[in-house]
Amino acid sequence: MGLDKMEAQPLTIRASADQAIVWANDRLYLLDQRILPNEEAYIELQSARDTAGAIRDMVVRGAPAIGITAAFGVVLAARSCFRASPDGWRDLLVDELQALAEARPTAVNLCWALERMQRLFPGIGGADPEPRLLREAQSIHREDIAANRTMGEFGAGLIEATTSVITHCNAGALATGGYGTALGVIRSAHAAGRIGMVYADETRPWLQGSRLTAWELARDRIPVTLLTDGAAASRMAQGGIGWIIVGSDRIAANGDVANKIGTYNLAVAARYHGVKVMVAAPTSTIDMTVRCGKDIPIESRDPAEVLQCGGRWVGAAGVDAWNPVFDVTPAALVDAIVTERGVVLSPDSQKMAELMSR
């Protein structure tokens, strides 16, 4: 759909990680995360197709943020479908919802949000669906921010003494409705005086760690140092690292965790070095219909993302690249899953079921 050709529309707010998703002027605005930290600009979206394209093209990323964005995409879709056919808007909406659902297959929050919005359809009757759907999308947004702050307190409580931590990819305000999952824990722990240094993996090939996580933490004046992805194990060997703290895009019923590619490497190295692993994610990221990590669909992207860097071709001619977006960390390597409903230590199927029944 060519989002790279769309002009960013100015807003009367300062670009902020806590305002990466904005509903204003009856439009959806997304802070374009592809161009951070060098540029801070919003893209205006006026349709569900544009919203699906923004999710697919990484304007917005992070499972909770994708879910919130998709919910607002339903609002835009309902608006256009109702205007086209006040009596048949539900039928017209089917293709729009499908486009949103197919934008990113691994992030379960996407389908969770779409299903939550769809549950409202029968009760709307013959009225204009936009006001009711907009209230629900805004509720999803507010609830995510509140959940992140609760997770932050729960996760910070697991860090008993001042230590340094390693995080991977970006699980901050940019990846959520605000505050963050993994970075929410880090923010709360830093406020409590329990974080000495945050080491942020650069996170190839999209460099979410260097471009986004470091940008967020530096703005909050939380000490941060970048690591190349391959340096984390060596840094653990030097000592002083108490926790690996990451987010998740989908957690299986047995506690296996799908997250940004490279998370599994960290967890294996952490176990060898006696470093604990904490996964912070809302319960909307937990998919109890998926028995274990092997059943989680793992998205693959264009090999060119690996073969290029900063727009320049760096791969040898004729060489292909394997570019899975996520990997699966077995529950046996996870010390704690932190959610807004509570903490699961040494997760397994029984403990996850107990959490979800609360």
Protein Blocks (a to p, Z undefined) as FASTA:
>chain_A
ZZmmpccdddfbdcdfklmbcceehiacdddfklpckbccddddfbfklmmmmmmnomag
cjklmmmmmmmmmmmmmmmmmmmommlmmmmmmmmmmmmmmmpmklmmlmmmmmmmmmmm
mmnmmadfklmmmmmmmmmmmmmmmmmmmmmmmmmmmmmbdcddddehjadfklmnbhpa
klmmmmmmmmnopafbdcddekiaklmmmmmmmmmmmmnopacddddfklmmmmmmngoi
abdcdddfbdcfkopacddehjlmmmmmmmmnopacdddddfklpcfkbmblmlpccddd
dfklmmpgehiafbdehiacdddfbdcddfklpfbdcdfkbccehiafklmmmmmmZZ
